[in-house]
Amino acid sequence: MQTRKTARVLLFDKQGRLLLMQMHDPNVAATNGEVARDAYWVTIGGEIDEGEDIHAAALREIAEETGHMNVRLGPAVWYGEHVLNVHGQPRLFQETFVVAFTDEDGLSNASWTDEERLVIKGMKWWDVDELYACRDTFFPTSLKENLLPILEGIYPPVILRIEP
């Protein structure tokens, strides 16, 4: 099985809102072959390139997916693993989540790949009350459960293993 090491980013703006992207990718399915019927929300991020560490990958992904270049990185706080079928092949996703902060509000999709343009349906800054009230699907599924300490600036002393 192929492994995909991924940098995921908990990117917060100056109002303390979390940036999430809405996606729907018919080429990605659960291990039972079921494809999500509806779009879902995920943190920004992507695969760690050869020779990159988690922080370099996080900065690159932020720049590519948002256009933000002036970002302050915090610590890596969460780690999760899950298997998905991508184009019919099982792939183990190993995801490390990094906290980051930006003072910029605007978002740019100028550096998105053609594939990203097909699967990303939108991006949104979520305030905490709106996020917790929303019934949409979010990944990781434990996002809401683990987010409050991060919003308060309380980071785990070691990376916390979370549900994907």
N, C-alpha and C positions, 0 to 999 in steps of 0.2 A: 504494500500500500504506500502510495506517495504521501509525504509529509509536507505540510505548508506552515512554516513559521511565520507568524503574522504579528505586526505591531498595530494595536488598536489604540485609539486616542480618545481620552475624555477631555475634550477641548471646551474650555469655559471662556466666555467673554467677560467684559468688565462689569456687567450686571449679574454675573454668576449663573448665566444660562448655559446649558449644555448643548453643543451642536450634534445633531443626529442626521443621518441621511436615510431617506426612504428608498427602498429597493424592491425589485421583483425580478428574479432571474430564473427563467424556465429551465435553464441548464443545470440548476442546483436543486437537489432533492434530498430528503431524509434518507437514511439507510434502507427504509422500507420502500423507497422509490417514489414516495409521495412528494409532489411539488406544492409549495405554498400557493393557495388560491389567491390570496390577497397580498398586497405590498406590506412590508414590515420595516421597522426602524432599527438601524444599527449605528454604532459609533463609526467615525471615520477611521481609515487605516487600510493597510494592505500588507502584501508579502514583504518580508525582509530580504533585501538583495544580498548577493554574495559579498562578503567583506564588511557588511554593515552591522553595527550593534543596534540594540533596540532603540536607543535615543536618536541615532542618525536616521534610522528608518522612520521613526515617528515624525521628525522634522521634515523629511522628504515627502511623506504622505500628506502632511498638513499643507505644505506648499502646493503639491499637485492637486489636491482635492478642494482646497479653499482659496488658493492664491495668497494666503497669509505667510509672510516671510519673517515678521518680527514676533516671535513666539517665545515664551518662557516655559521651559519644561520643568515639571515636577518629577516625582519618583514613579517607578513602575509599582503598581499597587495590586493588580489582580492577574491571575493566570487561569486559563481554562482550556480544555481539550474537547473536541467533538469530531465525529466522523460524518461527512456529507458525501453524497455522490455528485461528482462534477462531471458533466458530459458522460454519465453512466459509469464512471470509475470511482471507487471509494478513495477518499482523501482524508487524512488525519490533519485537522487544523489545530495548531498549537498557538494560542493567542495570549499575548502579554499586553496588558492595558497600562498606558502611561498617562499621567495627568499633565495637562498643558493649559496655558493661559494666553489670551490675546487681547489687545486693546482695539483691534479692528472689528468693524461690524459687517462690512460687505463681504460677499462671497463670489468667487470666480470659478467657472468651470472651464477656463481656457486651456488647462493642461490635462483635461480628462481624455482618456483613450476612447476609441470608438466603442469598445465593449462597455465601458463605464456609462457612456451616453445612452446606451440601450437599456441598461438595468437600473440606473439611478433615476428615480422619479422626482426627487426633490431633496432639498436640505432645509433644516429649520433649527433655529435657536429655541430651546425649550426652557421655560422657567420651571422651577421645581413643582409648584402647585399644578400647573398645566400638565406636566409629565405624569405626576401621580394620579391625576384625575382621568387621564386618557386610557381607553380600553383597547387601543391598537396593540399589535404584537411588537415586542421589543426584544432585541438580542444584544447582549446575553440575556437570557430569561431572568437572571438574578440581578439585572441592572438596578431596578427600583429597590430591591432588598439591600443592596450593598452601597448605594449612592450617598445616602445621608451623611455618613462620617466624612466622606471625601468632600462634600459641599461645606462641611464645617472645618475643613483643613486638618482632619484627623486621619492620618495615613497609617496603615498597618506596619508594624515593625519589620515584618517579612512579607513577601508577596503572598496575598491571600488566594487560595485555590477556590474558584467560583464555579457555579453551574453555567454551562454555555448558553 
